[in-house]
Amino acid sequence: MPKFGQRLSGISIEHMVILLMWCVFSLVAGLFFWILWEIFSNGLSQVSWTFLTESPRSGGREGGIASVLVATAMIVGICMLVALPIGVGTAVWLVEFTPANSSFSRIVRMSLDVLAAMPSIVFGLFGNAFFSITLGLGFSILSGGLTLTCMVLPFLIRTCVEALYAVPSSYRLGAAALGLSRTSTLWNLLLPTAMSGIVTGFLLGMGRALAETAALLFTSGYVDRMPESIFDSGRTISIHIYDLSMNVPGGEPPAYGSAVVLIILLLVINFTILGITRYWQHRRLT
Amino acid sequence: MLSKHITLSHSQIDTLLRHGLRVLALTSSFIVILIILFLFSESFGIVGEISPLRFFTDPGWYPTSEQFNLLPMIVGSLCLMMSALLLAAPLAILTAVFCNFYAPPALAVIVRRLIEIFTAIPSVIYGLWGLVVLVPIIASIQAPGASLLAGSIVLAIMIFPTIAMVSDSVIVAVPKKYIKGAVALGLERYSVIFSVVLPTAKSGLFAGMLLGAARAVGETMAVLMVCGNIVQMPSSLFDPIRALTSNIALEMAYAMDIHRTALFVSGTLLLMLVLILIILNEIYQSKHHHA
């Protein structure tokens, strides 16, 4: 009999926990769908061909976001162009050319961990002091891009390191047995095998760069004109959203429109990553 | 003869590659040193001119009359961090439990995907939502709306995916034999979770919370957009506040000389705060791995 009573009360607590779980889930899911709904329901009507191809007028209230998109592409492009060789090179060196427990390798890993944890505003301070002032690049697309390079590097390296670790060591042994040089082993065997991971890291870094605002506020600046060179100041789409919603009265509709464009860009990147991962897993299995 | 001069032997190319890669790796790690060097050198320019104690004892933050009390902003940042964590951590851990023990498998996959996607959403988007939707709602309860509460809620939403992802991986890693043993003893599902799974995962969950806290303290844009940015000690949840990060973002554009240096000092403080949280996170992570 006591067993029966225990079981009865047990069931009722279990039921309450199940209820609690579903409540938590609905709350969280509801909140996130609310945010997305708010952005898309207000922003989708703003997005049109002219919105994407015209430059902003009167502080962004009128016109579109063409110059902003160009500046964003240039800043993210510079960021990834510089980050890719440094990132992949560092990852290859960490995995293939140095023992994981050597002190130099440990220092590199630790400094990358620190870099990954730094708040973005600190990158902004550093970028302003180093790229804009010490190197004399001023408020420019170039100093913004280079500041973002510092920011995305640890994520790029981490993904590449994981990709290289996933290459079976029998590949390396086989290549060595065939008398291939380290260079051609790397170029013809390791990098192609790890390519999906490297591309994923590249896209992840790109997503981070696109989402960033605080590090660019005083490195690439605010100017919303069409940039003519990488030494011009230019604002990314994230800064555009911030500026429209905070500093431009009546700037909310285009801010929503830009937010929709930004979210769609990020979703495309995310689903590409998912697609690559799926495709590669499938290929590895068959 | 000629070809011998032009073509490099295998080992020569390998040596070149090795050196090239080492230079790249050095560059990567040099960035951190460079950042810390610059923050410190810009911050310590101030030491000869004013006493560091003044950052805590000055009557207020009036940079134009050279008064630099950072205390209200430090308190503001810490309050934001704590309240965001209080809101986000229980929900995130329960969501992770939900994915592992209560959700139908197909739903769990979708939830995990969504959480991943929400980590990629930029802070300005959360800030925009907070500014346009949340702040008016709070203002209808008590003006002005832009407040510690608005900041805490937006930050909680932002750090939720981070904590949930870490919690999920920690809970997945709880050895299956513990769970099977508990089930074999006749424990109900909820008591398996609350008396076996969560206690086993404790330090890992704590590490996830510290990671969330580090993100919350370092967040700039969303906080800048919804907190009101008035420099004051918060006395209630509805008071507008200014965080350390927003202070830098707001004033860096026009700050000169000693004012600029004061902003670098607050950046250094911020970095140290985040590093302490990250080191604690590492400690709990290794504790978790050894447990």
Interface residues (C-beta under 8 A of the other chain):
Chain A: G10 I11 I13 E14 V17 I18 L20 M21 W22 V24 F25 L27 V28 A29 L31 F32 W34 I35 E38 I39 P85 I86 G87 G89 T90 V92 W93 L94 F97 I107 V108 S111 L112 D113 V114 L115 A117 M118 P119 S120 I121 V122 F123 G124 L125 F126 N128 A129 F130 T134 C150 L153 I157 S181 R182 T183 L186 G207 L210 A211 E212 T213 A214 L217 F218 S238 I241 Y242 S245 M246 E252 A255 Y256 A259 L262 I263 L266 L267 I269 N270 L274
Chain B: H10 S11 I13 D14 L17 R18 G20 L21 R22 L24 A25 T27 S28 S29 I31 V32 I33 L34 I35 F38 L39 E42 L91 L94 T95 V97 F98 Y102 A103 V111 R113 L114 E116 I117 F118 A120 I121 P122 S123 V124 I125 Y126 G127 L128 W129 L131 V132 V133 I157 F160 E188 R189 Y190 S191 I193 A214 V217 G218 E219 T220 M221 L224 M225 T245 I248 A249 M252 A253 L263 F264 G267 L270 L271 V274 L275 I278 E282
